[in-house]
Amino acid sequence: MNTLNADYWNNRHQAGDTPWDIKMPSPPITSYIDQLKDKNISILIPGAGHSHEATYLIDHGFENITVCDISEVAIQKMKLQMNNRILINYLNIDFFVLDGTFDLIIEQTFFCAIDPVFRSKYVDKMSTLLKPDGKLVGVLFGIEFPHKGPPFGGHISEYKSLFSPKLHIQTMEICYNSIPQRMGNELFFICKN
Ligand SMILES: C[S@@+](CC[C@H](N)C(=O)[O-])C[C@H]1O[C@@H](n2cnc3c(N)ncnc32)[C@H](O)[C@@H]1O
């Protein structure tokens, strides 16, 4: 049974127990966004939470953004925070049953939030959600945490073995531009089908 279900995440969001929130878009991701030229691409942010990356995308002219979160509380808070910006498609749904295909999927502390037994299912699902030339881009924790997750950590070698049967790993390397608290502990990655 997956105990990290909607109730679990609703309780955390309701209680404001969200230590993952860095209160700004993740710099490795904004650097990637900054070099994108086509503002019409379809973008998905799964496990979006506070979704600072969605705000950043909207502020930089991107128009086709879908955010998904299993927590209804997270989605409601997100809508308030964004003043219900109509350009965003808000989905209160489990990522694993999401439909559609996207040009870009952004990973920011979603992978580390799911039980590691579902990691290969995550990779399979990402593969089905990417358009033929689509990219999965974002950051992963490249360390183990001393406590029971979430967050669940891991190592680059493990991630390469996990992702490579389904996705082509274009880049996976330690971020040079993480926030100070995460410096050295994050991997920037780009995967394609
Ligand atoms: C660690 S938080 C990260 C939130 C956000 N990405 C950030 O960095 O602030 C993980 C988020 O994933 C959501 N989540 C967990 N499991 C999910 C699932 N199966 N489908 C969609 N969202 C999920 C949680 O509600 C939570 O908002």
The ligand as a Tripos MOL2 file, in Angstrom:
@<TRIPOS>MOLECULE
LIG
   27    29     1     0     0
SMALL
NO_CHARGES

@<TRIPOS>ATOM
      1 C1          8.4660   17.4790   -2.0100 C.3       1 LIG1
      2 S1          7.0290   18.2340   -2.6650 S.3       1 LIG1
      3 C2          7.7260   19.2770   -3.9370 C.3       1 LIG1
      4 C3          6.8230   20.3660   -4.4030 C.3       1 LIG1
      5 C4          7.4410   21.3220   -5.4380 C.3       1 LIG1
      6 N1          7.9120   20.6310   -6.6020 N.3       1 LIG1
      7 C5          8.5320   22.1560   -4.8230 C.2       1 LIG1
      8 O1          9.7090   21.9310   -5.1220 O.co2     1 LIG1
      9 O2          8.2090   23.0490   -4.0090 O.co2     1 LIG1
     10 C6          6.2900   16.9240   -3.5880 C.3       1 LIG1
     11 C7          4.9580   17.2970   -4.1940 C.3       1 LIG1
     12 O3          4.4880   16.2060   -4.9720 O.3       1 LIG1
     13 C8          3.1150   15.9950   -4.7180 C.3       1 LIG1
     14 N2          2.8770   14.5780   -5.0090 N.ar      1 LIG1
     15 C9          3.3010   13.5110   -4.3020 C.ar      1 LIG1
     16 N3          2.9430   12.3650   -4.9150 N.ar      1 LIG1
     17 C10         2.2950   12.7240   -6.0620 C.ar      1 LIG1
     18 C11         1.7080   11.9900   -7.1380 C.ar      1 LIG1
     19 N4          1.7110   10.6670   -7.1550 N.pl3     1 LIG1
     20 N5          1.1510   12.6830   -8.1460 N.ar      1 LIG1
     21 C12         1.1590   14.0500   -8.1390 C.ar      1 LIG1
     22 N6          1.6820   14.7860   -7.1430 N.ar      1 LIG1
     23 C13         2.2630   14.1410   -6.1140 C.ar      1 LIG1
     24 C14         2.9250   16.4240   -3.2710 C.3       1 LIG1
     25 O4          1.6110   16.8070   -2.9510 O.3       1 LIG1
     26 C15         3.8920   17.6070   -3.1640 C.3       1 LIG1
     27 O5          3.2570   18.8210   -3.4840 O.3       1 LIG1
@<TRIPOS>BOND
     1     1     2 1
     2     2     3 1
     3     2    10 1
     4     3     4 1
     5     4     5 1
     6     5     6 1
     7     5     7 1
     8     7     8 2
     9     7     9 1
    10    10    11 1
    11    11    12 1
    12    11    26 1
    13    12    13 1
    14    13    14 1
    15    13    24 1
    16    14    15 ar
    17    14    23 ar
    18    15    16 ar
    19    16    17 ar
    20    17    18 ar
    21    17    23 ar
    22    18    19 1
    23    18    20 ar
    24    20    21 ar
    25    21    22 ar
    26    22    23 ar
    27    24    25 1
    28    24    26 1
    29    26    27 1
@<TRIPOS>SUBSTRUCTURE
     1 LIG1         1 GROUP 0 **** ****
